[in-house]
Amino acid sequence: MAVEITSKIVGYRIKQDEPAAAEPEREATLPEENPLTLRIASRPEGTLEAVSEKISYVGAEGRKKVYLLVSFMPVEGVVGGKRVVIERPVEFFFPSGQLSSEHQWITATMRSLSLAARGGYVTQAVADLRKVAWDKGLVRCGWNRYGKPVFHDSEVSAIAWSIQQILYRRGFLDQDGNQVPVEALVERYAQRMAHGPAFQPEEEDASAPETGTVEPIGGDAAAPAAGPAVVGHCPECRGELIMMDGCPTCYAGCGWSKCG
């Protein structure tokens, strides 16, 4: 568009384009980093919180007792664009005072579980150990919610079940040995930091089942009972006798067998 100038020019300037309205700054979005699967290179130096557990079980070779230590540490991650912290197991330890030849497999298993814990797949690793079976009969270890003994397919399975109970009481697994969602772990750790006491599982309804029934190994109360049949009582400790390899054997604690 042309404009006629009729007056004297006394100065000039170049018209600048008006600046556009500034766009609001966008917050930088943090990349997702699941603290449950975050790999930990090695056990950190210094002190970690740990749980010490005495595990007692009875099998074909009588009663045995072992001690295990499970160490925990806080692990940071990013969930939903926010930095969060959860507690994870990072080390499973078998004290050196028990390093006899018959316990070598426990030591090896604990080292493998420690690697799985730092790799972020300890829940599946423990669940796989629950499936190990042997040919020496059932192993009694622990009690279910009804006060009945729990029977396992091997010593490995019994110790794996005991480890699941440790992680359940710590709030890392649910009662069936499944992984608790990361959101719940974040909430539990935050509550612990704010109020002090650690997570405590809710008390289950301890109403007794029908007489003579035993909860299945998996803990499913809805499934049919799957415990060994009681064939009498032990002459030494008055505990229950069950059939093992064709012989009535005490599973109440003393390991007495009619076959010697």
Helices and strands as residue ranges (DSSP letters): E 49-59, E 62-79, E 82-93, G 96-98, G 101-103, H 104-119, H 122-129, E 139-143, E 149-152, H 155-169, H 182-195, E 230-233, E 240-244, E 247-250
